[in-house]
Amino acid sequence: MKTIVVSLLKGGVGKTFLATHLAWYLAEPPERRVAFVDLDPQGSSTRRLGAERQGGFAADLFDPAATLCADGQAGLTVLGADPRLQMVKAAQDVRDFIGRFPALRPHFDYCVIDTGPKWDELTLSAMAVADAVIAPVQVAEDSVQCAKMLLTALRKAEAARAGRKIAFLGLLPSMVNPFDRREMENAVKLAHAVGEKLMFPAFIKARPTYKHAAENHRPVWQETGSGAKAAAEEIRAVLAEIERRMTSQEVAAA
């Protein structure tokens, strides 16, 4: 099982959009088994994936007494968020998660983990089991600081797992208005600050169709109407590159 974490230590950057679409995309091939673990207490991904197969709760991975419902069926299985995630605050909780998470591995081919907007025990738990991390980022004035905070968190997570490296797939500019001169200038500043090797080689435009898909709780390629085809082609190209990077040996040193 390959595990990818969608994370940035800031809210409103498109983590839910990217995480849910990545899960839908990875689950398309017949017989492929994909788990989705929602570690964001806000539960936005859980609600958006409400029509998918439910496999229990992410909080069960922190509870040694809980029974995991990992039957490994083909398609997408969601371990949703519930209020118990707000009680995860101790180092022992992280150790329990690290100990229980491997039980999913024989049953799934991929696991997508969505995280919250801050560095806490939930995010640390996700990083501790990650094979790869992708970071959607808005190109605002504070983008450089947010990126540096994430890269520092990655180093801390690697230290916590005895130096075992996490494949950083890149900072992915998200919900970008390509006609906004300031946003484009901020994107250039971000690339110069962190280095081009740490930037994902694409960006996601700000499109009304993405908002409509979120409201309809379905992937954008199931939308109809003006702009749906262009939006689907754009995001599927991004998702294909994420999958390619996950399965390759490309590792960017954070």
Secondary structure, 3 states (H helix, E strand, C coil): CEEEEECCCCCCCCHHHHHHHHHHHHCCCCCCEEEEEECCCCCHHHHHCCCCEEEEEHHHHHCCCCCCCCCCCCEEEEEECCHHHHHCCCHHHHHHHHHHHHHHHHHCCEEEEECCCCCCHHHHHHHHHCCEEEEEECCCCCHHHHHHHHHHHHHHHHHHCCCCCCEEEEEEECCECCCCHHHHHHHHHHHHHHCHHHECCCCCECCHHHHHHHHHCCCHHHCCCCCHHHHHHHHHHHHHHHHHHHHCCCCECC
